[in-house]
């Protein structure tokens, strides 16, 4: 039986510029024929990763500076301080199929679990002498480095690249063009957040005074402008729990631990763009978690026709009401009798008979883990 865990959030942000395009303006999109505010899925995924608080040994790192990280670990943990430590690291990485550029950085951003990084450090320490740089007369090109490594080292190096039980790698996946065998399909899909209503960009003209300006110096030391908007967003994400367990090498308990942390991270994730300017730290007004058994359902089309605030009501209220109504319509056609909801609602617009109301974010996370623990046992 298929099983999916969905997150549906309604979140109103004060004036802000959380996610900028190439001109510095807030990202937006056309939806339903109207201009909408938008925050990209990649932006929210990073915010989720930073808020998840996964255990250090089950945390991923996205970086080009793998050589630098391994050098530090070999020096601090293993006491390896030889001048040619970098060449040994390069040989070990090459054995796994990873290449370094002349500046010592990898060719592209790698998304590695901490256990994978630890594995490479241990590999270099274990095969320290074997990975020593050859004499000048025996030096080979980088292209030949992998071929020159002993078969045992190559096999061990390749076995390290297994995701390292990193929860964020397992959730959001990774793609290495040169090493398709170590790719991981994401267990979690995140949609671009869009406003439930139409928006217009606004402009803030600002000036800055030179604190050291003389009495006869008039005018500003700096002038400029920044674009911003304010919007009520619909956010959506869906997780395939079975895929998550598979990506974590069958570790069901770790998957449930990750899901507990994820529930809270999704709620607390706020992009950092221009926050020093706007301080838009506004948590969601509604968080709904749906467990579905047929197929995932993104409810963005509830807002194909923009919502409007009437009679002084908050935009979050008609947004939550539209979300509930649209879900009821779609569930009648595409849902499963085993589907269920739990929710937190500050808008008081979600029907009380539609799911189990929770009293705190911790309680919501507990509900998700309890439900999935029972589902994954079958």
Residue pairs with C-beta under 8 A, 6 or more apart in sequence:
1 293
1 378
2 292
2 293
2 294
2 295
3 240
3 241
3 242
3 291
3 292
3 293
3 372
3 375
3 376
4 238
4 239
4 240
4 241
4 291
4 292
4 293
4 295
4 296
5 238
5 239
5 241
5 259
5 289
5 290
5 291
5 368
5 372
6 236
6 237
6 238
6 239
6 289
6 290
6 291
6 292
6 296
6 297
7 235
7 236
7 237
7 238
7 263
7 266
7 287
7 288
7 289
8 234
8 235
8 236
8 286
8 287
8 288
8 289
8 290
8 299
8 323
8 327
9 233
9 234
9 235
9 236
9 266
9 267
9 284
9 286
9 287
9 288
10 196
10 232
10 233
10 234
10 235
10 284
10 285
10 286
10 316
10 319
10 320
10 323
10 347
11 193
11 232
11 233
11 235
11 282
11 283
11 284
11 285
12 230
12 231
12 232
12 233
12 282
12 285
12 314
12 315
12 316
13 230
13 231
13 232
13 233
13 280
13 282
14 230
14 278
14 280
14 282
15 202
15 228
15 229
15 230
15 278
15 280
16 26
16 228
16 229
16 230
16 273
16 274
16 275
16 278
16 280
17 24
17 25
17 26
17 226
17 227
17 228
17 229
17 273
17 274
17 277
17 278
18 26
18 39
18 43
18 270
18 271
18 272
18 273
18 274
18 275
18 280
19 26
19 27
19 38
19 39
19 40
19 43
19 271
19 273
20 26
20 27
20 273
20 274
21 27
24 226
24 227
25 201
25 227
26 37
26 38
26 201
26 227
26 228
26 229
27 37
27 38
27 39
27 40
28 35
28 36
28 37
28 38
28 199
28 201
28 229
29 35
29 36
29 38
29 192
29 194
30 36
31 194
31 300
31 303
31 304
32 303
32 304
32 305
32 306
34 198
34 306
35 198
35 199
35 200
36 194
36 195
36 197
36 198
36 199
36 231
36 306
37 194
37 195
37 199
37 229
37 231
37 233
38 192
38 193
38 194
38 195
39 192
39 193
39 233
39 271
40 192
41 190
41 191
41 192
41 193
43 271
43 273
44 190
44 193
44 235
44 269
44 271
45 172
45 190
46 271
47 269
47 270
47 271
47 272
48 190
48 262
48 265
48 266
48 269
49 60
49 168
49 172
49 265
50 269
51 264
51 265
51 268
51 269
52 167
52 168
52 258
52 261
52 262
52 264
52 265
53 261
53 265
54 166
54 167
54 168
54 258
54 261
55 257
56 114
57 114
57 115
57 165
58 113
58 114
58 115
58 165
58 166
58 167
58 254
58 258
59 113
59 114
59 166
59 167
59 168
60 111
60 112
60 113
60 114
60 164
60 166
60 167
60 168
60 169
61 69
61 111
61 112
61 113
61 114
61 117
62 109
62 110
62 111
63 69
63 106
63 109
63 110
63 112
64 105
64 106
64 108
64 109
64 110
65 105
66 93
66 98
66 106
66 110
66 112
66 117
66 120
67 86
67 89
67 90
67 93
67 100
67 104
67 105
67 106
68 104
69 117
70 89
70 117
70 120
70 121
70 124
71 85
71 86
71 89
73 117
73 118
73 121
74 80
74 85
74 89
74 121
74 124
74 125
75 81
75 85
77 121
78 121
78 125
80 124
80 125
80 128
82 88
84 132
84 133
85 124
86 104
87 131
87 132
87 133
88 124
88 128
88 131
88 132
88 133
89 120
89 124
90 100
90 142
90 145
91 131
91 133
91 145
91 149
92 120
92 123
92 124
92 127
92 131
92 149
92 153
92 157
93 99
93 100
93 106
93 120
93 157
94 142
94 145
94 146
94 149
95 145
95 146
95 149
95 153
95 154
95 157
95 158
96 120
96 154
96 157
96 158
96 160
96 161
96 179
97 146
97 158
97 178
97 179
98 106
98 110
98 178
98 179
99 106
99 107
99 142
99 178
100 106
100 107
100 142
101 107
107 178
108 177
110 176
111 169
111 174
112 164
112 166
112 169
113 163
113 164
113 165
113 166
113 169
114 164
114 166
115 164
115 165
115 166
116 160
116 161
116 162
116 163
116 164
116 166
117 164
119 160
119 164
120 157
120 160
123 153
123 156
123 157
123 160
124 131
127 150
127 153
130 149
130 150
130 153
131 149
131 153
133 139
134 140
140 148
146 154
149 157
158 181
161 179
161 181
161 182
162 182
162 249
163 169
163 170
163 182
163 184
163 247
163 248
163 249
165 248
165 249
165 251
165 254
167 248
167 254
167 257
167 258
167 261
169 184
169 247
170 184
170 187
170 244
170 247
170 248
170 255
170 258
171 186
171 187
171 188
171 239
171 244
171 247
171 258
171 262
172 186
172 188
172 190
173 183
173 184
173 185
173 186
173 187
173 247
174 182
174 183
174 184
175 183
176 182
176 183
184 247
185 243
185 247
187 239
187 240
187 241
187 243
187 244
187 246
187 247
188 237
188 238
188 239
188 240
188 244
188 262
189 237
189 238
189 239
189 296
190 236
190 237
191 235
191 236
191 237
191 298
191 300
193 233
193 234
193 235
193 236
194 233
194 234
194 300
194 303
195 231
195 232
195 233
195 234
195 303
196 232
196 233
196 234
196 302
196 303
196 306
196 307
196 315
196 318
196 319
196 322
197 231
197 232
197 303
197 306
197 307
197 308
197 315
197 319
198 306
199 229
199 230
199 231
200 229
201 227
201 228
201 229
202 227
202 228
202 229
203 225
203 226
203 227
203 228
204 225
204 226
204 227
204 228
205 223
205 224
205 225
206 223
206 224
206 225
206 226
207 220
207 222
207 223
208 220
208 221
208 222
208 223
209 220
209 221
210 217
210 220
210 221
213 221
226 274
226 277
228 274
228 278
232 307
232 315
232 316
232 319
234 299
234 300
234 302
234 303
234 319
234 323
235 266
235 284
236 298
236 299
236 300
237 266
238 296
238 298
239 259
239 262
241 255
241 259
241 372
241 375
241 376
242 376
244 255
244 258
244 259
245 251
245 252
245 255
245 376
248 254
248 255
248 258
252 376
255 376
256 369
256 372
256 373
256 376
259 368
259 369
259 372
260 365
260 366
260 368
260 369
263 289
263 361
263 364
263 365
263 368
264 361
264 362
264 365
266 287
267 283
267 284
267 287
267 344
267 361
267 364
268 283
270 280
270 281
270 282
270 283
275 281
284 344
285 314
285 316
285 320
285 345
285 346
285 347
286 316
286 319
286 320
286 323
286 343
286 344
286 345
286 346
286 347
286 349
286 350
287 343
287 344
287 361
287 364
288 323
288 341
288 342
288 343
288 350
288 355
289 341
289 342
289 343
289 364
289 367
289 368
290 297
290 327
290 339
290 340
290 341
290 355
291 339
291 340
291 341
291 368
291 371
291 372
291 375
292 335
292 336
292 339
293 336
293 338
293 339
294 334
294 335
294 336
294 339
295 334
297 327
297 330
297 331
297 334
297 335
299 323
299 326
299 327
299 330
301 326
302 322
302 323
302 325
302 326
302 327
303 319
303 322
307 315
307 318
307 319
307 322
308 318
309 315
309 317
309 318
310 318
314 347
316 346
316 347
316 349
317 347
317 348
317 349
318 349
319 347
319 349
320 345
320 347
320 349
320 350
321 349
321 350
323 350
324 349
324 350
324 351
324 354
327 354
328 354
331 339
340 355
340 356
340 371
341 354
341 355
341 356
342 355
342 356
342 357
342 358
342 364
342 367
342 368
343 350
343 354
343 355
343 356
343 357
343 358
343 364
344 357
344 358
344 360
344 361
344 364
345 357
356 367
358 364
358 367
